[in-house]
Amino acid sequence: MTRTFEYRSPTITASLLAALTLLLSASTFALDAGRADVASFIDRLVTEHGFERDFVVAALATGETKQKILDAISRPAEKTKPWYEYREIFVTPKRINAGVEFWHLHRERLERVSSETGVPAEILCAIVGVETYYGRRTGTYRVLDALATLGFDYPPRARFFRSELEQAFLLAREENIDLLGLMGSYAGAMGPPQFIPSSYRAYAVDGDGDGRRDLLGNWDDILMSVANYFVKHGWRRGEPVVARGQIDDAQSFPVGQTRLKLDDTVASLSARGIRFETELDADAPTLLIGLEGADGDEHWVGFKNFYVITRYNRSAMYAMAVYQLATELAAATSAAATVAETD
């Protein structure tokens, strides 16, 4: 059912008026509605989605182009650090201990979500552990600022981020979220799971049956939505994520940018002289991962579930960090439970 949205809730109106008052007092507007790309964007929201033009213009007038956002997107850790340095950011004793506490706090909902979806509890914990330190660091930028900055002033990916800005307007309308107060990362990702607006709209689910999809503070919704994202991208219940590979002639398989495609199989990698252990069938899809480790090159064989993790963030190092943090969390949580049983 198509609805014409007018955005007249008291919360939104108050936020909008406050922001406009501040901007007027400063006599500055970051976005010029007369710019061709901005004007076209406004027209699209009005004609295709039924937004009021005055609201869209006023909302965008509060946006600020931030150089810090442009700087951040130009140097993501996945592209500037070797694996052994990247790993040290996420797989640390402090983050593992915090993850054990998080697991204990949310044990019942983690077990329920894992049972219903097949996504292990440790993977769910590791995702929010890597993304936001279990919800403690969800971003300090206004989503509107982040997406407007990248959508109108970052040519390499302007089309993508303008689309995400459009999705943010739609999301705020659908979920009754204050668009002007919505906070997130420099790329517009929100809440403990760091969903961008399009992913929020496509994969968020109501985990507790209250009729809302709240990824900003409702852990039932958050954990079920992360699991749903994995399921929708092909997660295979009970299957492994990766296996360590051994290669006699490592120079034939140099480390570097991993091709994130499942264009090999268990049999084809074995035929190429890569040794690894798995109980998967010979025709199970695989990909070869080469990473720069602290003690030399590392080679791993990624299976379908590893590929699914890379759908959350298109980086082999990211997926490996999630996997290794998950492995540490599972071991530490099991050890803590054993100690508790013997006390």
C-alpha positions in Angstrom: 0.0 0.0 0.0 1.4 3.4 -1.0 1.2 6.2 1.5 1.9 9.9 1.2 4.1 10.9 4.0 3.9 14.3 5.6 6.3 14.0 8.6 4.3 15.9 11.2 5.2 14.0 14.3 6.1 16.3 17.2 9.6 14.8 17.6 10.6 15.3 14.0 9.2 18.8 13.9 11.0 19.8 17.0 14.3 18.5 15.8 13.9 20.1 12.4 13.0 23.5 13.8 15.9 23.4 16.3 18.4 22.4 13.5 17.1 25.1 11.2 17.3 27.7 13.9 20.9 26.8 14.5 21.8 27.0 10.9 20.0 30.3 10.3 21.9 31.8 13.2 25.1 30.7 11.6 24.0 31.9 8.1 25.5 28.8 6.4 24.1 25.9 4.5 26.2 23.0 3.4 24.0 21.8 0.6 22.6 24.1 -2.0 19.2 22.9 -3.2 20.0 24.7 -6.5 22.8 22.3 -7.3 21.7 20.0 -10.2 22.4 16.8 -8.3 20.8 18.0 -5.1 17.7 19.3 -7.0 17.4 16.1 -8.8 17.6 14.1 -5.6 14.8 16.3 -4.0 12.6 15.8 -7.1 13.0 12.1 -6.9 11.9 11.9 -3.2 8.9 14.1 -4.0 7.7 12.5 -7.2 8.6 8.9 -6.6 8.1 8.6 -2.9 5.5 11.2 -2.0 7.6 13.3 0.4 6.7 17.0 1.0 9.2 19.1 -0.9 9.5 21.6 1.9 10.4 18.9 4.4 13.1 17.4 2.1 14.7 20.8 1.4 14.6 21.7 5.1 16.1 18.4 6.1 18.9 18.6 3.6 19.6 22.2 4.6 20.7 20.9 8.0 23.3 18.6 6.4 27.0 19.4 6.6 29.8 18.2 4.3 32.5 17.0 6.6 36.1 16.6 5.5 36.6 14.0 8.3 34.1 11.7 6.5 35.9 12.1 3.2 39.2 11.4 4.9 37.9 8.3 6.7 36.4 6.6 3.6 39.7 7.1 1.7 41.7 5.1 4.2 39.7 2.1 5.6 41.8 -0.3 7.7 41.0 -3.2 5.4 42.9 -1.5 2.6 45.7 0.2 4.6 46.9 -2.4 7.1 48.4 -5.9 6.7 46.5 -8.8 8.3 48.7 -9.1 11.3 48.0 -5.4 12.2 44.3 -5.6 11.3 43.9 -8.6 13.5 45.3 -6.9 16.5 42.5 -4.3 16.4 39.8 -6.9 16.9 41.1 -10.1 18.4 42.4 -8.9 21.7 42.0 -10.1 25.3 39.9 -7.0 26.2 37.5 -7.6 23.3 37.3 -11.3 24.0 36.5 -10.7 27.7 33.9 -8.1 26.8 32.4 -10.6 24.4 32.1 -13.3 27.1 30.3 -10.8 29.3 28.0 -9.9 26.3 27.3 -13.6 25.7 26.5 -14.2 29.3 24.1 -11.2 29.4 22.3 -12.2 26.2 22.6 -16.0 26.5 18.9 -16.8 26.2 18.2 -14.6 23.1 21.5 -15.8 21.5 20.5 -19.4 21.9 17.0 -18.8 20.6 18.3 -16.9 17.5 20.9 -19.5 16.8 18.5 -22.3 17.2 16.0 -20.7 14.8 18.4 -19.6 12.1 21.4 -21.9 12.3 23.9 -19.0 12.7 26.1 -19.8 15.7 26.0 -17.6 18.8 29.7 -16.9 18.6 29.3 -15.6 15.1 26.5 -13.3 16.1 28.6 -12.0 19.1 31.7 -11.6 16.9 29.8 -9.5 14.3 28.7 -6.9 16.9 32.0 -7.3 18.6 34.0 -6.3 15.5 31.4 -3.7 14.3 30.8 -1.7 17.5 32.5 -3.4 20.5 29.2 -5.0 21.4 27.2 -1.9 20.9 29.5 0.5 22.8 30.8 2.4 19.7 28.0 2.9 17.2 29.2 6.1 15.5 29.5 9.8 16.1 28.3 11.2 12.8 24.8 12.1 11.9 23.7 9.7 9.2 22.3 12.5 7.2 25.7 14.3 7.2 27.6 11.1 6.3 25.4 10.1 3.4 25.0 13.7 2.1 28.7 14.2 2.2 29.5 11.0 0.3 26.5 11.3 -1.9 27.2 14.7 -3.2 30.9 15.4 -2.6 32.6 12.0 -3.0 32.5 11.3 -6.8 33.9 7.7 -6.7 30.8 6.4 -4.9 28.4 9.3 -5.1 25.7 7.2 -6.8 25.8 4.5 -4.2 25.6 6.9 -1.3 22.9 9.1 -2.8 20.9 5.9 -3.0 21.6 5.2 0.6 20.5 8.7 1.5 17.2 8.0 -0.3 16.9 4.8 1.6 17.5 6.7 4.9 14.6 9.0 4.2 12.4 6.0 3.5 13.6 4.1 6.5 12.9 7.1 8.8 9.4 7.3 7.5 8.7 3.5 7.7 10.1 3.0 11.2 9.2 6.4 12.6 12.8 7.3 13.3 14.0 10.9 13.8 16.1 11.3 10.6 17.8 14.4 11.8 19.0 12.8 15.1 20.0 9.5 13.6 23.7 8.8 14.4 26.1 6.3 12.8 29.4 5.7 11.2 31.2 7.8 8.6 29.6 5.7 6.0 26.0 6.0 7.4 25.9 2.6 9.1 23.7 2.5 12.2 23.3 0.8 15.6 25.2 -2.1 17.1 25.1 -4.2 13.9 26.0 -1.2 11.6 23.4 -1.7 9.0 23.3 0.8 6.2 19.8 2.1 5.4 19.2 -0.2 2.5 20.2 -3.3 4.5 18.1 -2.1 7.4 15.0 -1.9 5.2 15.8 -5.2 3.5 17.0 -7.5 6.3 15.9 -6.1 9.6 13.3 -8.2 11.4 11.1 -7.8 14.5 12.8 -10.2 16.9 10.5 -9.8 19.8 7.1 -9.4 18.2 6.5 -5.9 19.3 5.6 -4.7 15.8 8.8 -2.7 15.3 12.3 -3.3 13.8 14.6 -1.4 16.1 18.3 -1.9 15.3 19.4 1.0 17.5 18.7 -0.5 20.9 16.6 -3.6 20.9 18.9 -6.6 21.1 16.2 -9.1 20.1 15.7 -7.3 16.9 19.5 -6.7 16.4 20.6 -10.3 16.8 17.8 -11.8 14.8 18.4 -9.2 12.1 22.1 -10.1 11.9 21.2 -13.7 11.7 18.6 -13.0 9.0 21.2 -11.1 7.0 23.4 -14.2 7.0 20.5 -16.6 6.2 19.4 -14.4 3.3 22.9 -14.5 1.9 23.1 -18.3 2.1 24.5 -19.3 5.5 24.7 -23.1 5.8 23.7 -24.5 9.2 26.4 -26.7 10.7 29.0 -26.1 8.0 32.5 -24.8 8.7 33.7 -21.3 7.9 37.4 -21.8 7.0 40.3 -24.3 7.2 44.0 -23.6 7.5 45.7 -24.5 4.2 49.3 -25.8 3.7 51.1 -25.2 0.5 54.5 -26.6 -0.5 55.3 -23.8 -2.9 53.8 -20.7 -1.2 55.3 -18.4 -3.9 52.9 -19.9 -6.4 50.0 -18.5 -4.2 51.1 -15.0 -3.1 49.2 -13.2 -0.4 47.3 -10.0 -1.3 43.9 -9.0 -2.4 41.7 -12.1 -2.1 39.3 -12.7 -4.9 35.9 -12.9 -3.1 34.4 -15.5 -5.3 33.7 -19.1 -4.7 35.3 -20.2 -8.0 37.1 -23.2 -6.7 35.9 -26.4 -5.0 37.3 -28.7 -2.3 38.5 -31.0 -5.1 40.0 -28.3 -7.3 42.1 -26.8 -4.5 43.3 -30.2 -3.5 44.3 -30.9 -7.1 46.3 -27.7 -7.1 48.4 -29.0 -4.1 46.7 -27.2 -1.3 46.3 -29.4 1.7 43.5 -28.8 4.2 41.0 -30.7 6.3 37.3 -30.7 5.8 34.4 -33.1 5.8 32.6 -31.2 3.1 32.0 -32.9 -0.3 34.5 -32.7 -3.1 32.2 -30.3 -5.0 31.7 -27.9 -2.1 32.6 -24.4 -3.2 35.7 -22.8 -1.9 38.0 -19.8 -2.2 41.7 -19.4 -1.4 42.7 -16.7 1.0 46.2 -15.4 1.4 47.1 -13.2 4.3 50.3 -11.5 5.6 50.8 -12.9 9.1 53.1 -11.8 11.8 55.2 -15.0 11.3 54.9 -15.2 7.5 52.3 -15.7 4.9 49.1 -17.5 5.9 46.9 -19.5 3.5 43.3 -20.4 4.3 40.5 -22.1 2.5 37.2 -20.3 2.8 33.9 -22.2 2.4 30.4 -20.9 1.7 30.0 -19.5 5.2 33.2 -17.5 4.9 31.8 -16.0 1.7 28.6 -15.1 3.5 30.5 -13.2 6.2 32.2 -11.2 3.4 28.7 -10.1 2.3 28.5 -8.1 5.5 31.8 -6.4 4.7 33.6 -7.0 1.4 36.9 -7.9 2.9 38.6 -11.2 3.5 40.5 -9.7 6.5 37.1 -8.6 8.0 35.6 -12.1 7.6 38.7 -13.7 9.1 38.7 -11.3 12.1 35.0 -12.2 12.7 35.8 -15.9 12.5 38.8 -15.8 14.8 37.1 -13.6 17.3 34.1 -16.0 17.2 36.5 -18.9 17.8 38.1 -17.2 20.8 34.7 -16.2 22.2 33.4 -19.8 21.9 36.4 -21.2 23.7 36.4 -18.5 26.5 32.7 -18.9 27.1 32.9 -22.6 27.3 35.8 -22.4 29.7 34.0 -19.9 31.9 30.9 -22.2 32.0 33.1 -25.1 33.0 34.6 -23.1 35.8 31.2 -22.0 37.0 30.0 -25.6 37.1 32.9 -26.8 39.2 32.5 -23.9 41.8 
